[in-house]
């Protein structure tokens, strides 16, 4: 297994990107977005997660097998979020007596 040396400049750029996304998160929390608050917050959180996985977990410089397992984990998370949000959205569709 070969070691990949990442320059400090790359880490500083990643730090700047994460700080920019932090500012975007705070700005999105205070912006009048209506029903889009959750979507914007999840989008920004997803971008932060991708940056962290690529650079701090060194997936960007890893083998293709690592990419496959990382992609499978993200796909599984997306499936679970899809079904969880679908369940939450459809909760009030049925009128259950005694409720």
N, C-alpha and C positions, 0 to 999 in steps of 0.2 A: 504494500500500500504506500503510495507516494504522499508526501506531505506538501500541501500547497501553502505558500507563504503569502498572506494577504497584507498589502501595504497599509500603513496607518491612515493614509489619505482616504482609502476606501471606507474604513470604519468611521472617519469623520464625516464623509458624505452620507453614510447610512444614518449616523446620528442626526445630521441636519434634516434628512428626509423624515425620520421619526419625530423630530421636534416640529416640523411643519405639519405632519399629520396630527400631532397633539393639538396644535393651534386650530387646525381644521375641525377637530372633535369639539373643542370648546366653543368655537364660532358656530358650529352646527347645533350645539345645545341651546344657544341663545337666539338663533335665527328663527323667525316665524315661518316654519316650513309646513305647518299643518300636519297632515297625516304622513308626511315623508320623513319625520324625525327618525323612526326606527330604521328605515331603509338606508338613510344617509349614515347613521351611526354604524350599522352593520357593514356597509361598504368601506368606511374608513377603517374599522376594526379588521376587516379582511385584508386590506392593503397593508396594515401594520403587521399582521400575522405573516403575510407572504414575505415581506422584507426581513423579518426576524428569522423565519425558517431558511430563507436563501443564504443569508450572510452569517448570522450568529450560529446557526446549526450546520453551516458549511455544505448545504445541499447543492448549492450552485456549482461547487467544484467536486462533487461526488460522482460515483458511478451511475450508470443508467438504472441499475437495480434499485438504488436509493431513490431515484426519481420516481420509479414505478410505485414503490411503497408509499412515498410521500403523496403522490397523486391519488392513490387509492384511499389514503386516510382522509384527504380533503374531499374526495367524492363521497365517501361514507358519511362525513360530517354534513355535507350538503343534502344528502338524502334524508338524514335524521332531522335536520332543520326544516326541510320541505314538509315532511309528514307532521312534525310538531306544530308548525305554523298552520298547516291545513286543518289539524284537529282543533286548534284554538279558534280559527275563523269560523268553523262550522258548528260550534257548540250550541248556539242559540237557534238552530234550524228546526229542531224537534220540540214540539210542545209536550212536555211530560207532566201528567197530572200529579197533583200533590206537591208541586214545586213552588 
